[in-house]
Amino acid sequence: MKWFIYLTSIAACLGAGYWLGTENNNAYERPSSNIPLSYTPANTPAETPAMTAVTPASKRASPKTKISIETLKSPAGQTIPDQFLLYLSLNQYHEAVSTLYNTESVSTDYRVLKEFYIRHVLDLLQNPKVNKVNLDNAIKTYLASFYDDTDMLLLQASYYMALLFYSDAINTLQLANSYTYNPEQTNMIIQTYNNMIKTIDILLSQRGEWARLTDIYRHAESAGLLQDADRFRLAEIYLLKDERYFAEEYLSALANNPKWKTKVAALLPTATKTEALQKHVVPLKKIADQFIISAQLSGNDTNLLIDTGASITTLSKKYFESIERRSQFSYQHKQTFLTANGQVSGEVYTVDTFQIGQYLLNNIQIAVIDFPTSRHSSGLLGMNVLRGFEFEIDQKKALLHFKKNTP
């Protein structure tokens, strides 16, 4: 397995280096880091240890055409591996995957054939631009039958990296992580992610694309892949962009960690005062006995009534339809909601960013319902947002004291 972890890590960086070298030679110089930009094939499959445990056949999606073992016995006396290699050399991936599917119960043959297939994809990844069609077919055909195969999912992520499709690469790692069933696979995914995010950081930093780099890290956070080193790096970027509030948010999560405490203090001396960083105060507008808070949904300013009885943050249909920038509101489904006036039908959306005070939240669900609101607010701030904070309302001063809950 170690050889594959190494090769996967190389492939993650190989494609990005090759693509950028051929397409943008005049745009910038290659990174001066030690990230490998070439790949040397490993030993023959017979000398390579078995890769991963075989996933039970009951979990597999059968290929459209199954090839029987008898069919594979060539009149010329070709062995199954010989025929399999012929399929790969002719880029006949459906036939190759069908063969692999039919030999899954024979662990020795299956492992050998799988290693042949993996090696073939790695060879194609040496020149991803030229081999794009074959890479698409080889990877997608394989995953159509072995959808949860960690090895191939990592290669798919590496392929997306070679095409500079960074978000797709992260999404693939998130999918692979959802299928892991042993620590070894988890470590493979983490190591591949670390290599990828390092490569992305180097390339985008060289270009000064700080906003895009920030988005990549926040996307990794949403995918559950963000590491402590990434949080520290995000803080550095936010300070570089003079966005101190967001930097403090990430540094506060590291301030009490002995491994990071010294680095946090060196980057931002006041960051060691964890309480000062975590506690925030937001002014509220008091209307009778109700309190209104200002927020931003995907950059759109809005005022919301704080309602601890609402399970989900809600917008009035009238206000929602008045928003000009709704491209970042992703429709999810229709739903029936129980309100003080009875059951009403509404729609659920996911908004990419939701800012409350100095905190920027990602992928927050909201409900859009046709209900009357006052001229002071456009909806309700519900518990799906509030439960992420410890909060207290100072009713006399109309202030909201809150801090984010520790994960």
C-alpha positions, 0 to 999 in steps of 0.5 A: 500500500505504501507504494500506492500512497507515494504514487498517488501523492506524486500524481496529485502534483504531477498533473498540475505541474505538467498542465501549467508547464504546457499552458502557462509557461509565460505566466509564472515560473514553476514552484521552487519547492520540492514537489515532484513533477515526474513519475517513475513506475514502480516494480512489476505487479508481481513484486508489489504487495496487495493494495486494499481488501476486496470490497464484497461483491454484493456492493458492486454494480454489475457491468452492462456486459459480463464476460464469463471466465470461459470466454476469457480462455483464448484458443491460443492459450492466452491467460486472463492477465494476458487478455486483460493487458490486451484490453488495456493496450486497446483502451477497451475499458468496459471489457477490462472492468468486466474481466476484473468484476468476474475475477473478484472472487479469485483474490490473487487474480483480482489483485494482479489485474487491479494493479495492472489497471491502476498502473495503466491509469498512472501511466496515462496521468503522466500526460493528462492533457493528451490522454484526457479521453482515455483517462475519462473512460478508464476512470469512469468505467471503473467507478461505474462498477467499483464506485467505492474503490479508494484507490481509483477515487484518489486517482480521479482526484489526481486527474482533476488536479491535473485539469486544475479542477480544484473543487472537483478534486476536493469533492472526490476526496470527500466522497472517498472519505465517506466510503472509508472503512479502515484507518489505512484508507483514511490516512491515504486520503489525508495524505493525498489531500495534504499534498494537493492543498500544498500544491494548490497553495503554492500555485495560487500564491505565486499568482496572488490569487488570494480570494480563490485560495481562500475559497478553496480552503473554505471548500475543503472545510465544508468537505470536512477535510480541513486540517489544523495547518490549513486553519493556520494558513487561512489565518495568514491569508486573512491577515494578508487581506487585512481581514483580521476578524476572520483570521481571529476566528481560525486562530482562536480554534488553535490558541489552546492547542499546545502544538500551535499556541506559540505560532498563534501568539507569534502571528497575532499576539492578541490571539492567545487571549482566547476569550477576547477572540471568541466573544463578540457583541452585536447591536440589536434593534429592539421592537417592543419585546422582540429583537432584530439582528442584521445579517448577510446571506451570500452578500445580501443585507437582511434583517432577521427577527431572533426566534429561538422557537424557529427550527430553521432560519426563514425568509419571507417569499416576498423578500426572497424574490426581491433579492437580485443575487440569488445565484448562490441559493441552491434549491433543495426541496419543498417542505411543510412547516408548522407555524403559529398559523398552522401548516404552510408549504415552503421551499428549502434552499442552501445559501453558500455564505451566511454572515452574522456579526464577525462570523462567516458560516458556509452552506446554511439551510434556509426556508422560504415561506409566504408569510407576512413580516413587519417593515423591520425584518425580512424573516426569522433567525432560527436555531439551525444557526443559533445552536452553533453559538453560546449566546445571551441577549442583553435586553436593556442595552439591546446587545447580543453576546455570543461566541462560537461553540467549540467543535 
